[in-house]
Amino acid sequence: MNKKSLAILMGSVSLFCLLLSVCGCSSSGDDPAAELTNQPGGNSAGGPSTFVAGEKPVWSVDFSGTEPSPSWVAPNPADYESSMIIMVKLQDELVRYSTDEDRMTVLIDDECRAIPSRRIVYDDGTVYFVLNIQGNHNDRDVRFSLCYYCAALHQLFTITGQETFVTELTYGVDEDFEPSMLKGCKRYPVQNTLTVSMPPSAPFTSAEGDLVGVFVGDQCRGVGSVGKAFTVYRTSAQESLQLRYYSTQQKGTYTLSQAVAIGETEKKEITINF
């Protein structure tokens, strides 16, 4: 199936701003750039960072959980005045875990209002869910929760925000609606945006293919590249974070000894000094 054929079946699309709160951490405003300075005598002997030659690592965050499949009960359309349809594109980071056992639905004030939807896989490998949401004219300023259960990960992702039910709305066909479901990962309730830069004094030049990894012990909690913001996933704001840097030019990985201080700041900029 392709998306165009489904759009024809669903009819015309109205404009709608589905405002879902997707913040997984508290915010105290943007931090100014903070420099990460490494002092001798850290966790790695011989200096502020250690270097190990080797192939490019495969770093990834473990999003798996232990949650069973939710027992969502489909609403009876006869109990509601109208319906609205949204078509949700599954974000790229979750597509590789998606299976036919996945389900997605919408709760309004904790009441299931959409038949739990199975995925639709298109020719290009993208994954969509079509949700027929039941509601009434007095469903105003109510709590909408978009819920996605990933069977392969045994994890429920939920993002929630205050919204108003819009009668006979169809949304997400002409333009993709791709909410960040990872923001609703229960395993990592604290999430931060990190941007890493390098000083002119760095022992090598940053190149395409380099990796920046954020770790808690041996657990990867975020992967990105220099100059581009990426998400760091944490179980609490008190976790101690450590940076690793893979250089394609040096053909190896640097591990920095000093912990990265982020706290509960929503956004952080760090300059690495090797």
ZIJOLIN-V25179 format. One record per pair of residues at least 24 apart in sequence whose ideal C-beta (glycine too) atoms are under 8 Angstrom apart, sorted by the first residue. I is the first residue (numbers start at 1). GAP is how many residues later the second one is. D is the distance in whole Angstrom. If there is no record, write none. Layout:
i->(I & I)
gap->(GAP & GAP)
d->(D & D)
This chain:
i->(1 & 1 & 1 & 2 & 2 & 3 & 3 & 3 & 6 & 6 & 6 & 6 & 7 & 7 & 10 & 10 & 10 & 10 & 10 & 11 & 12 & 13 & 13 & 13 & 13 & 13 & 14 & 14 & 14 & 14 & 16 & 16 & 16 & 18 & 18 & 18 & 18 & 18 & 19 & 19 & 19 & 20 & 20 & 20 & 20 & 20 & 20 & 20 & 21 & 21 & 21 & 21 & 22 & 22 & 22 & 22 & 22 & 22 & 23 & 23 & 23 & 24 & 24 & 24 & 24 & 24 & 24 & 24 & 25 & 25 & 25 & 25 & 25 & 25 & 25 & 25 & 26 & 26 & 27 & 27 & 27 & 28 & 28 & 28 & 29 & 29 & 30 & 30 & 30 & 31 & 31 & 31 & 31 & 32 & 33 & 33 & 33 & 33 & 34 & 34 & 34 & 34 & 34 & 35 & 35 & 35 & 36 & 36 & 36 & 36 & 36 & 36 & 36 & 36 & 37 & 37 & 38 & 38 & 38 & 38 & 38 & 39 & 42 & 42 & 43 & 44 & 44 & 47 & 48 & 48 & 48 & 48 & 48 & 49 & 49 & 49 & 49 & 49 & 50 & 50 & 50 & 51 & 51 & 51 & 51 & 51 & 52 & 52 & 52 & 53 & 53 & 53 & 54 & 54 & 54 & 56 & 56 & 56 & 56 & 57 & 57 & 57 & 57 & 57 & 59 & 59 & 59 & 59 & 59 & 60 & 60 & 61 & 61 & 61 & 61 & 61 & 61 & 62 & 62 & 63 & 63 & 63 & 63 & 63 & 63 & 63 & 63 & 63 & 64 & 64 & 64 & 64 & 65 & 65 & 65 & 65 & 65 & 65 & 66 & 67 & 67 & 67 & 67 & 67 & 68 & 69 & 69 & 69 & 69 & 70 & 70 & 70 & 70 & 70 & 72 & 72 & 72 & 72 & 72 & 73 & 74 & 74 & 74 & 74 & 75 & 75 & 75 & 75 & 75 & 75 & 77 & 79 & 80 & 80 & 80 & 80 & 81 & 81 & 81 & 81 & 82 & 82 & 82 & 82 & 82 & 82 & 82 & 83 & 83 & 83 & 83 & 83 & 84 & 84 & 84 & 84 & 84 & 84 & 84 & 84 & 84 & 84 & 85 & 85 & 85 & 85 & 85 & 85 & 85 & 86 & 86 & 86 & 86 & 86 & 86 & 86 & 86 & 87 & 87 & 87 & 87 & 87 & 87 & 87 & 87 & 87 & 88 & 88 & 88 & 88 & 88 & 88 & 88 & 88 & 88 & 89 & 89 & 89 & 89 & 89 & 89 & 89 & 90 & 90 & 90 & 90 & 90 & 90 & 90 & 90 & 91 & 91 & 91 & 91 & 91 & 93 & 94 & 94 & 94 & 94 & 94 & 95 & 95 & 95 & 97 & 97 & 97 & 98 & 98 & 98 & 99 & 99 & 101 & 101 & 102 & 102 & 102 & 102 & 102 & 103 & 103 & 103 & 104 & 104 & 104 & 104 & 104 & 104 & 105 & 105 & 106 & 106 & 106 & 106 & 106 & 106 & 107 & 107 & 107 & 107 & 108 & 108 & 108 & 108 & 108 & 108 & 108 & 108 & 109 & 109 & 110 & 110 & 133 & 135 & 135 & 136 & 137 & 137 & 139 & 139 & 140 & 140 & 146 & 146 & 146 & 148 & 148 & 155 & 155 & 155 & 156 & 157 & 157 & 157 & 157 & 157 & 158 & 158 & 159 & 159 & 160 & 182 & 182 & 185 & 187 & 187 & 188 & 188 & 188 & 188 & 189 & 189 & 190 & 190 & 190 & 190 & 190 & 190 & 190 & 191 & 191 & 191 & 191 & 192 & 192 & 192 & 192 & 192 & 192 & 192 & 192 & 193 & 193 & 193 & 193 & 193 & 193 & 193 & 194 & 194 & 194 & 194 & 194 & 194 & 194 & 194 & 194 & 194 & 194 & 195 & 195 & 195 & 195 & 195 & 195 & 195 & 195 & 196 & 196 & 196 & 196 & 196 & 196 & 196 & 196 & 197 & 197 & 197 & 197 & 197 & 197 & 198 & 198 & 198 & 199 & 199 & 199 & 201 & 202 & 202 & 203 & 203 & 204 & 204 & 204 & 205 & 206 & 207 & 207 & 207 & 208 & 209 & 210 & 210 & 210 & 210 & 211 & 211 & 212 & 212 & 212 & 213 & 213 & 213 & 213 & 214 & 214 & 214 & 214 & 214 & 215 & 215 & 215 & 215 & 216 & 216 & 216 & 229 & 232 & 237 & 237 & 237 & 243 & 243 & 245 & 245)
gap->(119 & 121 & 122 & 120 & 121 & 119 & 125 & 170 & 81 & 114 & 124 & 167 & 166 & 167 & 75 & 77 & 120 & 160 & 163 & 159 & 158 & 157 & 158 & 159 & 160 & 161 & 152 & 155 & 156 & 157 & 150 & 153 & 155 & 68 & 126 & 145 & 153 & 159 & 142 & 143 & 144 & 124 & 126 & 139 & 140 & 141 & 143 & 159 & 138 & 139 & 140 & 141 & 137 & 139 & 157 & 158 & 161 & 162 & 160 & 168 & 243 & 159 & 160 & 161 & 164 & 165 & 166 & 167 & 164 & 165 & 166 & 167 & 209 & 212 & 239 & 241 & 238 & 240 & 237 & 238 & 239 & 236 & 237 & 238 & 236 & 237 & 235 & 236 & 237 & 234 & 236 & 237 & 238 & 237 & 164 & 236 & 237 & 238 & 227 & 234 & 235 & 236 & 237 & 235 & 236 & 238 & 207 & 220 & 222 & 224 & 234 & 235 & 236 & 237 & 221 & 236 & 218 & 219 & 220 & 235 & 236 & 219 & 215 & 216 & 214 & 211 & 213 & 210 & 208 & 209 & 210 & 225 & 226 & 205 & 206 & 207 & 208 & 225 & 204 & 205 & 207 & 199 & 201 & 202 & 203 & 204 & 200 & 201 & 203 & 197 & 198 & 199 & 197 & 198 & 199 & 153 & 155 & 190 & 192 & 154 & 156 & 187 & 189 & 196 & 152 & 154 & 161 & 164 & 185 & 160 & 163 & 127 & 159 & 160 & 161 & 162 & 172 & 157 & 158 & 31 & 34 & 87 & 90 & 92 & 119 & 122 & 124 & 125 & 89 & 90 & 91 & 123 & 88 & 89 & 90 & 91 & 121 & 122 & 88 & 82 & 87 & 88 & 89 & 119 & 86 & 32 & 34 & 80 & 82 & 33 & 46 & 77 & 79 & 86 & 31 & 33 & 40 & 44 & 75 & 39 & 38 & 40 & 41 & 42 & 36 & 37 & 38 & 39 & 40 & 59 & 57 & 55 & 33 & 54 & 55 & 56 & 54 & 55 & 56 & 86 & 52 & 53 & 54 & 55 & 83 & 85 & 86 & 49 & 50 & 51 & 52 & 85 & 48 & 49 & 51 & 81 & 82 & 83 & 84 & 85 & 86 & 87 & 45 & 46 & 47 & 48 & 84 & 85 & 86 & 44 & 45 & 47 & 83 & 84 & 85 & 86 & 91 & 41 & 42 & 43 & 44 & 83 & 84 & 85 & 86 & 90 & 40 & 41 & 42 & 43 & 58 & 84 & 89 & 90 & 91 & 37 & 38 & 39 & 83 & 87 & 88 & 89 & 29 & 36 & 37 & 38 & 39 & 58 & 88 & 91 & 87 & 88 & 89 & 90 & 91 & 89 & 54 & 56 & 63 & 87 & 88 & 30 & 31 & 32 & 53 & 55 & 56 & 29 & 52 & 54 & 52 & 53 & 50 & 51 & 46 & 47 & 48 & 49 & 50 & 45 & 46 & 48 & 25 & 27 & 42 & 43 & 44 & 45 & 26 & 42 & 25 & 27 & 38 & 39 & 40 & 41 & 36 & 37 & 38 & 40 & 25 & 27 & 31 & 34 & 35 & 36 & 37 & 57 & 33 & 34 & 33 & 35 & 32 & 30 & 32 & 29 & 28 & 30 & 25 & 26 & 24 & 25 & 33 & 35 & 38 & 33 & 36 & 30 & 31 & 32 & 30 & 24 & 25 & 27 & 28 & 29 & 26 & 28 & 24 & 25 & 24 & 49 & 51 & 48 & 46 & 48 & 33 & 45 & 46 & 47 & 46 & 47 & 43 & 44 & 45 & 46 & 47 & 49 & 74 & 40 & 41 & 42 & 43 & 39 & 40 & 42 & 70 & 73 & 74 & 75 & 76 & 36 & 37 & 38 & 39 & 73 & 74 & 75 & 28 & 30 & 35 & 36 & 37 & 38 & 68 & 73 & 74 & 75 & 76 & 32 & 33 & 34 & 35 & 72 & 73 & 74 & 75 & 28 & 30 & 31 & 47 & 73 & 74 & 75 & 76 & 29 & 30 & 72 & 73 & 74 & 75 & 28 & 73 & 74 & 72 & 73 & 74 & 72 & 70 & 72 & 47 & 71 & 43 & 45 & 46 & 44 & 41 & 40 & 41 & 42 & 40 & 39 & 35 & 36 & 37 & 38 & 34 & 35 & 31 & 32 & 33 & 30 & 31 & 32 & 33 & 27 & 28 & 29 & 30 & 46 & 26 & 27 & 28 & 29 & 24 & 25 & 26 & 38 & 30 & 25 & 26 & 27 & 27 & 29 & 27 & 29)
d->(6 & 6 & 8 & 6 & 6 & 6 & 7 & 7 & 8 & 7 & 7 & 7 & 4 & 7 & 6 & 8 & 8 & 6 & 6 & 6 & 7 & 5 & 7 & 8 & 5 & 5 & 8 & 5 & 6 & 7 & 6 & 5 & 5 & 7 & 8 & 7 & 6 & 7 & 5 & 8 & 6 & 7 & 6 & 5 & 7 & 4 & 8 & 6 & 7 & 6 & 4 & 8 & 5 & 8 & 6 & 5 & 4 & 7 & 7 & 8 & 7 & 5 & 7 & 7 & 7 & 6 & 7 & 4 & 7 & 5 & 5 & 6 & 8 & 8 & 6 & 6 & 5 & 8 & 8 & 8 & 4 & 6 & 6 & 7 & 8 & 8 & 8 & 7 & 5 & 5 & 6 & 5 & 7 & 7 & 8 & 4 & 7 & 6 & 7 & 7 & 7 & 6 & 8 & 7 & 5 & 7 & 7 & 7 & 6 & 6 & 5 & 6 & 6 & 6 & 7 & 5 & 6 & 6 & 5 & 6 & 7 & 7 & 3 & 6 & 5 & 6 & 5 & 8 & 7 & 6 & 7 & 8 & 7 & 5 & 6 & 5 & 6 & 5 & 7 & 5 & 8 & 7 & 5 & 7 & 5 & 8 & 6 & 5 & 7 & 8 & 6 & 4 & 8 & 6 & 6 & 7 & 7 & 6 & 7 & 7 & 7 & 8 & 6 & 6 & 6 & 5 & 5 & 5 & 8 & 6 & 7 & 8 & 6 & 6 & 7 & 7 & 6 & 7 & 7 & 8 & 8 & 8 & 6 & 6 & 7 & 6 & 7 & 8 & 5 & 6 & 6 & 8 & 6 & 5 & 4 & 7 & 7 & 6 & 6 & 8 & 6 & 6 & 5 & 8 & 7 & 8 & 7 & 6 & 7 & 7 & 8 & 7 & 6 & 6 & 7 & 5 & 5 & 5 & 8 & 6 & 7 & 8 & 4 & 7 & 8 & 6 & 5 & 7 & 7 & 5 & 6 & 7 & 8 & 4 & 6 & 6 & 7 & 5 & 6 & 7 & 8 & 6 & 7 & 8 & 8 & 4 & 6 & 5 & 6 & 5 & 7 & 7 & 8 & 5 & 7 & 7 & 5 & 7 & 7 & 4 & 7 & 8 & 7 & 7 & 5 & 7 & 7 & 5 & 7 & 8 & 5 & 7 & 8 & 8 & 5 & 5 & 6 & 6 & 7 & 5 & 8 & 8 & 7 & 4 & 5 & 7 & 7 & 5 & 8 & 7 & 7 & 6 & 6 & 8 & 7 & 6 & 7 & 5 & 7 & 5 & 6 & 4 & 7 & 8 & 4 & 7 & 7 & 7 & 8 & 7 & 6 & 7 & 6 & 6 & 7 & 6 & 8 & 6 & 8 & 6 & 7 & 7 & 7 & 5 & 5 & 5 & 5 & 5 & 7 & 7 & 5 & 5 & 4 & 8 & 7 & 6 & 6 & 5 & 8 & 8 & 5 & 8 & 4 & 7 & 7 & 7 & 5 & 7 & 7 & 5 & 6 & 5 & 6 & 7 & 6 & 7 & 8 & 8 & 4 & 6 & 8 & 7 & 6 & 5 & 7 & 6 & 8 & 7 & 5 & 5 & 8 & 7 & 7 & 4 & 8 & 7 & 8 & 7 & 7 & 4 & 5 & 7 & 6 & 8 & 8 & 5 & 8 & 7 & 7 & 7 & 7 & 4 & 7 & 4 & 6 & 8 & 4 & 8 & 6 & 4 & 8 & 7 & 8 & 7 & 8 & 7 & 8 & 4 & 6 & 6 & 7 & 8 & 8 & 4 & 7 & 6 & 5 & 8 & 7 & 6 & 7 & 6 & 7 & 7 & 5 & 7 & 5 & 7 & 6 & 7 & 6 & 5 & 7 & 6 & 8 & 7 & 5 & 7 & 7 & 7 & 7 & 6 & 8 & 5 & 7 & 8 & 5 & 8 & 7 & 7 & 7 & 5 & 8 & 8 & 7 & 5 & 7 & 7 & 6 & 8 & 7 & 8 & 5 & 8 & 6 & 6 & 6 & 7 & 7 & 5 & 7 & 6 & 7 & 6 & 6 & 7 & 6 & 7 & 7 & 6 & 8 & 6 & 5 & 5 & 5 & 6 & 8 & 7 & 5 & 5 & 8 & 4 & 7 & 6 & 6 & 6 & 7 & 4 & 7 & 8 & 6 & 7 & 4 & 8 & 7 & 5 & 7 & 6 & 8 & 7 & 7 & 5 & 8 & 6 & 7 & 6 & 7 & 8 & 7 & 8 & 6 & 5 & 8 & 7 & 7 & 8)
